[in-house]
């Protein structure tokens, strides 16, 4: 089974944070989190960038590394390859107007991965059926993970509200 990921889009989002700081974070923070990234080092970079932005709306690599130290993950960036990756993010050409689209892409992939995991669990649960269950119980084992996740996702969406509210 293929890994539902787009490493290029992840890189573009991180580069947008480096390039645009708070403005970039504002574009994407409502739809993604560190869990949206598939590569652990990208998750760490996102957390450090978020921390850096809270203290400096437009940060650079030294401020980023200071945030990594404050978060206790500075060892992650001691190797030359990781520092080169940070420099490449800092120089990656992405327009602010494209940043949200890349974030949406990796968010959709995250949702697909979550559904994939839930369906695997449902498959396992159905495999435990021994024939004494009711039809409703069997159907519930298949449907419940999907309905629960759909409900969670719907709660996270912005809903229309009355202007008075």
C-alpha positions as a Python dict, from the first residue, in 0.01 Angstrom:
ca = {
    (1, 'X'): (0, 0, 0),
    (2, 'X'): (138, 342, -91),
    (3, 'X'): (209, 607, 166),
    (4, 'X'): (-33, 894, 120),
    (5, 'X'): (218, 1179, 121),
    (6, 'X'): (349, 1465, -88),
    (7, 'X'): (695, 1552, 37),
    (8, 'X'): (723, 1839, -211),
    (9, 'X'): (406, 2003, -79),
    (10, 'X'): (529, 1955, 279),
    (11, 'X'): (853, 2125, 185),
    (12, 'X'): (666, 2410, 16),
    (13, 'X'): (458, 2473, 329),
    (14, 'X'): (766, 2479, 552),
    (15, 'X'): (942, 2708, 306),
    (16, 'X'): (641, 2940, 317),
    (17, 'X'): (677, 2963, 693),
    (18, 'X'): (1045, 3053, 657),
    (19, 'X'): (981, 3306, 382),
    (20, 'X'): (668, 3475, 517),
    (21, 'X'): (682, 3414, 891),
    (22, 'X'): (361, 3518, 1064),
    (23, 'X'): (182, 3590, 735),
    (24, 'X'): (260, 3239, 613),
    (25, 'X'): (157, 3087, 945),
    (26, 'X'): (-171, 3277, 935),
    (27, 'X'): (-240, 3129, 590),
    (28, 'X'): (-204, 2767, 703),
    (29, 'X'): (-236, 2734, 1081),
    (30, 'X'): (-612, 2687, 1078),
    (31, 'X'): (-591, 2375, 861),
    (32, 'X'): (-265, 2200, 946),
    (33, 'X'): (-67, 2089, 1249),
    (34, 'X'): (259, 1904, 1293),
    (35, 'X'): (68, 1576, 1251),
    (36, 'X'): (-19, 1678, 896),
    (37, 'X'): (344, 1618, 795),
    (38, 'X'): (454, 1262, 718),
    (39, 'X'): (827, 1303, 778),
    (40, 'X'): (927, 1332, 1144),
    (41, 'X'): (1190, 1598, 1075),
    (42, 'X'): (924, 1806, 896),
    (43, 'X'): (699, 1771, 1201),
    (44, 'X'): (981, 1897, 1421),
    (45, 'X'): (1057, 2183, 1181),
    (46, 'X'): (691, 2287, 1181),
    (47, 'X'): (679, 2291, 1563),
    (48, 'X'): (1002, 2493, 1581),
    (49, 'X'): (881, 2737, 1315),
    (50, 'X'): (554, 2786, 1504),
    (51, 'X'): (747, 2853, 1823),
    (52, 'X'): (982, 3093, 1644),
    (53, 'X'): (690, 3285, 1491),
    (54, 'X'): (534, 3335, 1835),
    (55, 'X'): (851, 3517, 1943),
    (56, 'X'): (951, 3679, 1615),
    (57, 'X'): (694, 3728, 1335),
    (58, 'X'): (969, 3717, 1071),
    (59, 'X'): (1233, 3469, 1178),
    (60, 'X'): (1558, 3346, 1029),
    (61, 'X'): (1766, 3031, 1079),
    (62, 'X'): (1939, 3148, 1401),
    (63, 'X'): (1602, 3236, 1557),
    (64, 'X'): (1469, 2901, 1436),
    (65, 'X'): (1762, 2717, 1596),
    (66, 'X'): (1703, 2907, 1918),
    (67, 'X'): (1342, 2785, 1913),
    (68, 'X'): (1464, 2430, 1851),
    (69, 'X'): (1684, 2464, 2158),
    (70, 'X'): (1395, 2600, 2365),
    (71, 'X'): (1180, 2303, 2257),
    (72, 'X'): (1457, 2056, 2338),
    (73, 'X'): (1508, 1933, 1982),
    (74, 'X'): (1826, 2117, 1888),
    (75, 'X'): (2012, 1785, 1844),
    (76, 'X'): (1797, 1729, 1536),
    (77, 'X'): (1981, 2011, 1360),
    (78, 'X'): (2341, 1929, 1451),
    (79, 'X'): (2403, 1731, 1134),
    (80, 'X'): (2513, 1916, 824),
    (81, 'X'): (2237, 1766, 610),
    (82, 'X'): (1965, 1904, 837),
    (83, 'X'): (2119, 2251, 835),
    (84, 'X'): (2142, 2236, 456),
    (85, 'X'): (1775, 2139, 445),
    (86, 'X'): (1688, 2442, 660),
    (87, 'X'): (1889, 2666, 427),
    (88, 'X'): (1710, 2517, 127),
    (89, 'X'): (1373, 2590, 292),
    (90, 'X'): (1485, 2944, 356),
    (91, 'X'): (1566, 2986, -16),
    (92, 'X'): (1277, 2787, -164),
    (93, 'X'): (1073, 3001, -403),
    (94, 'X'): (707, 2990, -302),
    (95, 'X'): (451, 3264, -337),
    (96, 'X'): (227, 3345, -42),
    (97, 'X'): (-75, 3302, -269),
    (98, 'X'): (21, 2936, -328),
    (99, 'X'): (92, 2846, 32),
    (100, 'X'): (-264, 2768, 141),
    (101, 'X'): (-319, 2541, -159),
    (102, 'X'): (-14, 2335, -64),
    (103, 'X'): (-135, 2318, 296),
    (104, 'X'): (-477, 2199, 181),
    (105, 'X'): (-312, 1928, -24),
    (106, 'X'): (-116, 1784, 267),
    (107, 'X'): (-422, 1816, 494),
    (108, 'X'): (-631, 1612, 249),
    (109, 'X'): (-360, 1347, 245),
    (110, 'X'): (-361, 1345, 625),
    (111, 'X'): (-737, 1289, 624),
    (112, 'X'): (-694, 1005, 374),
    (113, 'X'): (-429, 845, 600),
    (114, 'X'): (-664, 870, 898),
    (115, 'X'): (-947, 709, 699),
    (116, 'X'): (-706, 440, 584),
    (117, 'X'): (-613, 362, 946),
    (118, 'X'): (-978, 356, 1054),
    (119, 'X'): (-1070, 123, 768),
    (120, 'X'): (-784, -110, 860),
    (121, 'X'): (-918, -120, 1216),
    (122, 'X'): (-1271, -185, 1089),
    (123, 'X'): (-1135, -466, 872),
    (124, 'X'): (-967, -616, 1179),
    (125, 'X'): (-1283, -578, 1388),
    (126, 'X'): (-1492, -749, 1122),
    (127, 'X'): (-1237, -1028, 1114),
    (128, 'X'): (-1321, -1098, 1480),
    (129, 'X'): (-1686, -1172, 1405),
    (130, 'X'): (-1787, -1522, 1512),
    (131, 'X'): (-2145, -1537, 1387),
    (132, 'X'): (-2322, -1469, 1716),
    (133, 'X'): (-2352, -1095, 1643),
    (134, 'X'): (-2664, -936, 1505),
    (135, 'X'): (-2663, -794, 1155),
    (136, 'X'): (-2682, -445, 1309),
    (137, 'X'): (-2368, -515, 1515),
    (138, 'X'): (-2184, -634, 1205),
    (139, 'X'): (-2289, -330, 1002),
    (140, 'X'): (-2198, -105, 1293),
    (141, 'X'): (-1843, -246, 1303),
    (142, 'X'): (-1800, -141, 941),
    (143, 'X'): (-1979, 193, 952),
    (144, 'X'): (-1895, 337, 1295),
    (145, 'X'): (-1530, 432, 1223),
    (146, 'X'): (-1632, 619, 908),
    (147, 'X'): (-1926, 799, 1067),
    (148, 'X'): (-1725, 893, 1375),
    (149, 'X'): (-1444, 1039, 1168),
    (150, 'X'): (-1682, 1220, 936),
    (151, 'X'): (-1852, 1375, 1239),
    (152, 'X'): (-1514, 1483, 1382),
    (153, 'X'): (-1414, 1642, 1053),
    (154, 'X'): (-1748, 1821, 1019),
    (155, 'X'): (-1710, 1968, 1368),
    (156, 'X'): (-1376, 2117, 1267),
    (157, 'X'): (-1521, 2296, 966),
    (158, 'X'): (-1630, 2654, 987),
    (159, 'X'): (-2005, 2683, 995),
    (160, 'X'): (-2209, 2986, 894),
    (161, 'X'): (-2311, 3197, 1193),
    (162, 'X'): (-2551, 3484, 1229),
    (163, 'X'): (-2381, 3822, 1217),
    (164, 'X'): (-2528, 3906, 1556),
    (165, 'X'): (-2339, 3614, 1708),
}
